[in-house]
C-alpha cells in the first residue's frame, strides 16, 4: 500500500474587517468603513489585487479619484505578477471570486 499523498495548501488571509480607503499608512478612522470581511486566497498576488479593487470601489462610492489617478497605485502587485517574479496573478479574468 502506498503512503497517502500530502499536498501543501498555503493560504494568505487578509483582515478586511475595517479597511481604510484614504490616508495612511497610519490608521485614520474617518477613512475606514465596516466591510466586515476576510479575503482568503492561495494566491497572494490575487488577494492583494482583490483588496485593491475593493478599496477602489469604496473610493469611487465616496467620490474620490482612483489610486492610479493620484499616483498611489500599488505597483508592487504588477511587479509580483510579472514574468520575472511570477508570484501570482493580477489578471481579473483569472481570479475566481467566491463570496460566502
C-alpha positions in Angstrom: 0.0 0.0 0.0 1.3 3.4 -0.9 1.5 6.2 1.6 -1.0 9.0 1.3 0.0 11.9 -0.9 0.3 15.1 1.1 -0.3 18.4 -0.5 0.7 21.6 1.0 -2.0 24.3 0.7 -0.8 27.7 1.5 -3.3 30.4 2.3 -3.0 34.1 2.6 -5.6 35.7 4.8 -6.3 39.4 4.8 -8.3 41.1 7.6 -10.8 43.3 5.8 -13.0 43.9 8.9 -12.5 47.7 8.8 -10.4 48.6 5.7 -9.2 52.1 5.0 -9.7 53.8 1.6 -7.8 57.0 2.1 -4.9 58.4 4.2 -2.4 56.1 5.8 -0.3 54.3 6.3 -1.3 55.1 9.9 -4.9 54.3 10.9 -7.4 57.1 10.3 -10.9 56.0 11.4 -12.6 58.7 9.3 -11.4 56.9 6.2 -12.5 53.4 7.3 -15.7 51.5 6.9 -17.2 48.3 8.2 -16.6 45.9 5.3 -16.7 43.0 7.9 -14.9 40.5 5.7 -11.9 38.3 5.3 -10.1 37.8 2.0 -8.6 34.4 1.7 -6.5 33.1 -1.3 -4.0 30.5 -2.3 -2.5 33.3 -4.5 -1.2 36.3 -2.5 -1.0 38.5 -5.6 -4.6 37.8 -6.5 -5.5 38.5 -2.8 -3.8 41.9 -2.9 -5.3 42.7 -6.3 -8.8 41.9 -5.0 -8.3 44.0 -1.9 -7.1 46.9 -4.0 -10.3 46.6 -6.2 -12.5 46.7 -3.0 -10.7 49.8 -1.9 -11.1 51.4 -5.4 -14.9 50.6 -5.3 -15.2 52.4 -2.0 -13.1 55.4 -3.2 -15.4 55.7 -6.2 -18.5 55.5 -4.0 -17.1 58.3 -1.9 -16.3 60.5 -4.9 -12.5 60.1 -4.7 -10.2 59.6 -7.6 -8.6 56.2 -8.2 -5.3 55.4 -6.6 -3.8 55.3 -10.1 -5.1 58.8 -10.9 -3.5 60.2 -7.8 -0.2 58.3 -8.5 -0.6 56.0 -5.4 -1.3 52.8 -7.3 0.1 49.7 -5.6 2.7 48.9 -8.3 4.1 46.1 -6.3 1.1 44.0 -7.3 2.1 44.2 -11.0 5.7 43.6 -10.1 4.8 40.4 -8.2 2.8 39.1 -11.1 5.3 40.0 -13.9 7.1 37.3 -15.8 10.3 37.8 -13.8 8.7 37.2 -10.4 5.7 35.0 -11.2 4.4 35.1 -7.6 0.8 35.0 -8.7 -1.7 36.7 -10.9 -3.2 40.2 -11.1 -5.4 39.3 -14.1 -9.0 39.7 -13.1 -10.0 37.2 -15.7 -8.0 34.5 -13.9 -9.2 35.4 -10.4 -12.2 33.4 -9.2 -14.1 35.3 -6.6 -16.4 33.4 -4.3 -18.4 35.3 -1.6 -19.8 33.4 1.3 
